[in-house]
Amino acid sequence: MATYSKSTVASGSDSFIDFCCFPCLENKIDQWADFYCENCQKFYCAKCINLHSPLFGTHVTYGRGDTSKWPVSKEVEDFLQKCDRHDDKHLEMFCEDHSQLCCTNCAFVNHRFVRHIFAFFF
């Protein structure tokens, strides 16, 4: 999946753009996305969706009212996959005995005597 989200908080701004318009971003414009096209798998602002819709009328688009149908932002996805104890590691294993997700370091240190530990992949 491509990077769809961008934060301007780190650059010292008080604003936050959760999803950027794809065509605007290609033109180096930070523009808030108002729509997501399921077929294109891209985000569009109100101006760009007016150009997109006549060309791709059969595409399914979702506005801000249907954000539950939008994909998860890259930042949120990365955060959810990170180990709480090891910032540089992703969650890759599941300990069935403890019902816990863990990275390989945690699995080795904290779950090495467990009989049921499974690896998974995102």
Backbone torsions as a table, in degrees:
resi	resn	phi	psi	omega
1	MET	NA	140.5	179.2
2	ALA	-76.1	164.0	177.2
3	THR	-76.9	119.4	-176.6
4	TYR	-109.8	-16.2	-172.4
5	SER	-117.1	157.1	-178.6
6	LYS	-152.5	137.5	176.0
7	SER	-107.6	136.5	174.6
8	THR	-104.2	5.9	179.7
9	VAL	-65.3	-41.5	-177.4
10	ALA	-63.8	-26.7	-178.9
11	SER	-83.9	6.2	176.8
12	GLY	97.2	-0.6	179.2
13	SER	-85.5	152.1	176.7
14	ASP	-86.1	-7.1	-178.3
15	SER	-90.0	162.3	180.0
16	PHE	-140.6	123.5	176.1
17	ILE	-104.5	110.0	-176.3
18	ASP	-76.9	-40.2	176.8
19	PHE	-134.8	130.1	-179.0
20	CYS	-98.1	148.0	173.8
21	CYS	-67.3	125.8	-175.8
22	PHE	-62.9	-51.1	179.7
23	PRO	-62.4	-39.5	178.8
24	CYS	-64.5	-41.7	180.0
25	LEU	-62.4	-37.6	176.3
26	GLU	-62.4	-26.5	178.2
27	ASN	-98.5	18.4	177.1
28	LYS	60.9	37.2	176.3
29	ILE	-116.7	125.5	175.9
30	ASP	-85.4	102.3	-178.4
31	GLN	-127.5	129.9	178.5
32	TRP	-60.3	132.6	177.7
33	ALA	-83.6	138.1	178.3
34	ASP	-110.2	-15.2	-176.4
35	PHE	-140.2	152.9	173.6
36	TYR	-125.7	128.8	176.8
37	CYS	-97.4	117.3	-178.6
38	GLU	-65.8	-37.1	-178.9
39	ASN	-70.7	-45.8	180.0
40	CYS	-79.5	-22.1	-173.8
41	GLN	57.5	45.7	-179.9
42	LYS	-138.3	158.9	179.5
43	PHE	-102.7	148.8	-178.2
44	TYR	-138.7	143.5	172.3
45	CYS	-81.1	175.8	-178.4
46	ALA	-61.7	-36.5	-179.7
47	LYS	-68.5	-45.8	-176.8
48	CYS	-73.7	-29.5	178.1
49	ILE	-67.1	-28.3	176.9
50	ASN	-68.1	-25.9	174.9
51	LEU	-84.6	-34.6	-177.9
52	HIS	-71.0	-46.7	-172.3
53	SER	-58.6	-44.8	178.7
54	PRO	-65.0	-31.5	-179.8
55	LEU	-78.4	-34.5	-175.7
56	PHE	-127.7	61.1	-175.7
57	GLY	-61.5	-25.7	-178.7
58	THR	-87.7	-5.9	179.8
59	HIS	-69.8	144.8	178.7
60	VAL	-90.0	120.5	178.9
61	THR	-119.8	149.7	179.0
62	TYR	-125.4	131.7	178.4
63	GLY	-87.4	-174.2	-179.5
64	ARG	-60.4	-25.8	177.9
65	GLY	-70.4	-17.2	-179.0
66	ASP	-117.0	36.8	-177.0
67	THR	-63.3	-16.7	176.2
68	SER	-65.7	-18.2	178.3
69	LYS	-95.5	-2.4	176.7
70	TRP	-81.6	153.9	177.1
71	PRO	-71.5	160.0	177.7
72	VAL	-70.3	139.8	179.8
73	SER	-67.2	154.9	-178.2
74	LYS	-60.2	-39.3	-179.9
75	GLU	-64.0	-42.4	179.2
76	VAL	-66.9	-43.2	178.6
77	GLU	-59.5	-46.2	178.9
78	ASP	-63.0	-41.4	179.4
79	PHE	-62.5	-43.5	-178.4
80	LEU	-68.4	-25.1	-178.1
81	GLN	-91.6	-5.9	-177.3
82	LYS	-84.2	145.1	174.9
83	CYS	-74.1	137.8	179.0
84	ASP	-66.6	-32.6	-176.1
85	ARG	-92.8	-28.6	-177.4
86	HIS	-124.3	97.8	-174.8
87	ASP	-58.5	-27.7	-176.7
88	ASP	-89.5	1.6	-177.5
89	LYS	-115.0	146.6	174.6
90	HIS	-98.5	154.4	175.2
91	LEU	-69.8	121.6	-175.8
92	GLU	-130.4	-7.6	-174.6
93	MET	-135.9	158.3	176.7
94	PHE	-129.0	124.0	176.4
95	CYS	-93.2	110.5	-178.0
96	GLU	-68.4	-36.1	-179.1
97	ASP	-63.8	-35.9	-179.2
98	HIS	-103.2	-2.5	-175.7
99	SER	49.3	53.6	-173.7
100	GLN	-137.5	137.2	171.7
101	LEU	-82.7	144.3	-179.1
102	CYS	-154.2	161.5	174.9
103	CYS	-86.9	176.2	-178.8
104	THR	-66.3	-33.6	177.1
105	ASN	-64.2	-46.9	178.8
106	CYS	-63.4	-40.1	179.5
107	ALA	-60.6	-41.6	-179.1
108	PHE	-70.5	-44.4	-175.5
109	VAL	-79.4	-47.6	-171.0
110	ASN	-100.2	-17.0	-173.2
111	HIS	-128.6	20.8	-174.3
112	ARG	-70.2	-19.8	179.3
113	PHE	-98.9	7.0	179.7
114	VAL	-79.9	142.1	-178.3
115	ARG	-85.7	-26.6	-175.6
116	HIS	-122.0	91.3	173.7
117	ILE	-129.3	131.9	-172.7
118	PHE	-121.6	143.1	173.7
119	ALA	-90.7	145.0	174.7
120	PHE	-138.7	166.2	-178.2
121	PHE	-133.7	140.7	176.9
122	PHE	-85.5	NA	NA
